Amino acid sequence: MDAFVPSPTTAETVFTLHDLKVTFDTPDGPVEAVCGIDLKVARGETLAIVGESGSGKSQAVMAAMGLFPTNARVTGSVTFQGREILGLATRDLNRLRGSRLTMIFQEPMTSLDPLYTISRQMAEPLVEHGGLSWKAARKRVLEPLDLVRIDEPKRRIAAYPHELSGGQRQRVMIAMALANRPDVLIADELTTARLTSAPRSASSIS
């Protein structure tokens, strides 16, 4: 697994991983999923993590976001704008996730709630992290949907996830991640997430 940076930059570093290791405790003994990764992401920079299937790409970024199962042991350092966030209390980490740090997951059908409309699910992070009222948030959801160029956005927001195609659900997930204008956007699987819509001011990892 390697980190590929298209070009050098002197911009402010906003996100770093240092000697990040992820080990899973299993009945057959410990399994090292990530054996130490270092990377730095500057503001406005796009960085790609490249490696074969099973090399630990997803586990590295999931661990960096504090998303890992109870049988995982994560060591090293993860900083956001100079602040150590690895081991941060869930309440404090949740203030960053969904607003300043967002992630687009590989499979949107398992990330979207089948019981709620697209409008309801897109409005929730705007209310929880953006401080908007539900009324204001529902009006705002069309903006990121336009950004990802989903067809007939006014119609799609009234739909449930199962009523959309796989590509439409993926665009909805991207729109949700962009809605609060995050500082860092992490996409698990670049070719699936289509990061061409990421704001220029945001840093992205894929």
C-alpha positions in Angstrom: 0.0 0.0 0.0 1.5 3.3 -1.1 0.4 7.0 -0.8 0.5 8.8 -4.2 0.6 12.6 -4.2 0.2 14.2 -7.7 2.3 17.3 -7.0 4.2 18.9 -4.0 2.5 21.6 -2.1 3.5 24.2 0.5 -0.1 24.7 1.7 -1.1 24.2 5.3 -1.1 20.6 6.4 -4.6 19.7 7.7 -4.6 15.9 8.2 -1.8 13.5 9.1 -1.3 9.8 9.9 2.0 8.8 11.5 3.0 5.2 12.0 -0.7 4.1 12.1 -1.1 0.4 12.8 -4.3 -1.6 13.0 -4.3 -5.1 14.5 -7.3 -7.4 14.9 -7.5 -9.9 17.7 -8.9 -13.2 16.3 -9.4 -16.7 17.7 -6.3 -17.7 15.6 -4.2 -14.8 17.1 -3.5 -11.2 16.1 -3.8 -10.2 12.5 -2.0 -7.0 11.3 -4.2 -5.2 8.8 -2.2 -2.0 8.7 1.5 -2.3 9.5 2.4 1.4 9.8 1.4 4.1 7.4 2.5 7.8 7.2 0.9 10.5 5.2 0.2 14.2 5.1 -2.6 16.0 3.4 -2.5 19.8 2.7 -5.4 22.1 2.3 -6.8 21.8 -1.3 -4.7 18.7 -2.0 -5.9 15.3 -3.3 -4.0 12.3 -2.1 -4.5 8.7 -3.4 -3.7 5.6 -1.4 -2.9 2.8 -3.8 -2.7 -0.9 -3.1 -4.0 -4.3 -4.0 -7.3 -5.7 -2.5 -6.8 -6.6 1.2 -3.7 -4.4 1.6 -5.3 -2.3 4.4 -6.4 0.8 2.5 -10.0 0.9 3.9 -8.9 -0.2 7.4 -6.4 2.7 7.5 -8.9 5.4 6.7 -11.6 3.8 8.8 -9.3 3.7 11.8 -8.3 7.3 11.2 -11.9 8.3 11.4 -12.3 6.3 14.7 -14.5 3.7 12.9 -13.3 0.3 13.9 -14.7 -2.8 15.7 -14.1 -3.7 19.3 -11.5 -6.4 18.4 -9.3 -3.8 16.7 -6.2 -2.2 18.3 -5.1 1.0 16.7 -1.8 2.7 17.5 0.2 5.6 16.1 -1.0 9.2 15.5 -3.9 10.8 13.6 -4.0 14.6 13.7 -6.5 17.1 12.2 -5.2 20.7 12.0 -2.5 19.9 14.5 -4.8 18.3 17.0 -4.5 14.6 18.0 -7.8 12.8 17.3 -6.8 9.2 17.7 -8.4 8.1 21.0 -10.5 11.2 21.2 -13.8 10.7 23.1 -16.7 9.7 20.9 -18.6 12.8 21.8 -15.7 15.1 20.8 -15.0 13.0 17.6 -18.6 13.2 16.5 -18.3 17.0 16.5 -15.7 16.6 13.8 -17.2 13.7 11.8 -19.9 14.7 9.5 -18.9 18.4 9.5 -15.2 19.0 9.2 -14.2 15.4 8.5 -16.5 13.4 6.2 -16.3 10.0 4.5 -17.9 8.5 1.5 -18.3 4.7 2.0 -18.0 2.0 -0.7 -21.5 0.7 -0.5 -24.2 3.4 -0.3 -27.1 0.9 0.2 -25.7 -0.2 3.5 -25.0 3.4 4.6 -28.4 4.9 3.7 -31.3 4.2 6.0 -34.1 2.4 4.1 -36.8 3.8 6.4 -36.2 7.5 5.6 -36.4 9.6 2.4 -33.3 11.1 0.8 -34.4 14.5 1.9 -34.7 13.5 5.6 -31.3 11.8 5.5 -29.5 14.6 3.8 -31.1 17.2 6.1 -30.0 15.4 9.3 -26.2 16.3 9.1 -27.1 19.9 8.3 -29.2 20.1 11.4 -26.8 18.1 13.7 -23.5 19.6 12.4 -24.5 22.7 10.5 -26.8 24.2 13.1 -29.7 24.7 10.6 -33.4 24.2 11.4 -35.1 21.3 9.8 -37.0 23.7 7.5 -33.8 25.4 6.4 -31.9 22.1 6.0 -34.6 20.7 3.7 -34.3 23.7 1.5 -30.5 23.4 1.4 -30.4 19.7 0.3 -30.9 20.6 -3.4 -27.6 22.5 -3.5 -25.3 19.5 -3.1 -27.5 17.3 -5.3 -27.1 19.9 -8.1 -23.3 19.8 -7.4 -23.1 16.1 -8.1 -25.4 16.4 -11.1 -28.0 14.0 -10.1 -30.9 14.0 -12.5 -34.3 15.5 -11.4 -33.1 16.4 -7.8 -36.5 17.7 -6.7 -38.0 14.3 -7.5 -35.1 12.3 -5.9 -35.3 13.9 -2.5 -38.7 12.5 -2.0 -37.6 9.0 -2.8 -36.4 6.2 -0.5 -33.0 4.6 -1.1 -34.4 1.4 -2.8 -36.2 3.6 -5.3 -32.8 4.9 -6.7 -30.3 3.2 -8.9 -26.9 2.3 -7.5 -25.3 5.3 -9.3 -27.9 7.7 -7.9 -27.4 6.4 -4.3 -23.7 6.9 -4.7 -24.3 10.5 -5.8 -26.5 11.0 -2.8 -23.8 9.8 -0.5 -21.3 12.2 -2.1 -23.8 15.0 -1.8 -24.3 14.3 1.9 -20.5 14.3 2.5 -20.2 17.6 0.7 -23.2 19.3 2.3 -21.4 20.8 5.3 -18.4 21.9 3.2 -15.8 19.7 5.1 -12.1 20.5 5.5 -11.2 16.8 4.7 -13.1 14.4 2.5 -12.2 10.7 2.6 -13.5 8.5 -0.2 -13.3 4.7 0.2 -12.7 3.6 -3.4 -12.0 6.6 -5.7 -13.5 5.1 -8.9 -16.8 4.5 -7.0 -16.9 7.8 -5.2 -16.1 10.1 -8.2 -14.4 12.9 -6.4 -14.6 15.2 -9.4 -17.2 17.2 -7.4 -15.1 17.9 -4.3 -14.7 21.6 -3.5 -11.3 23.0 -4.4 -10.7 24.3 -0.9 -11.3 20.8 0.6 -8.6 18.2 1.0 -9.4 14.7 -0.2 -8.1 11.2 0.5 -9.1 8.3 -1.6 
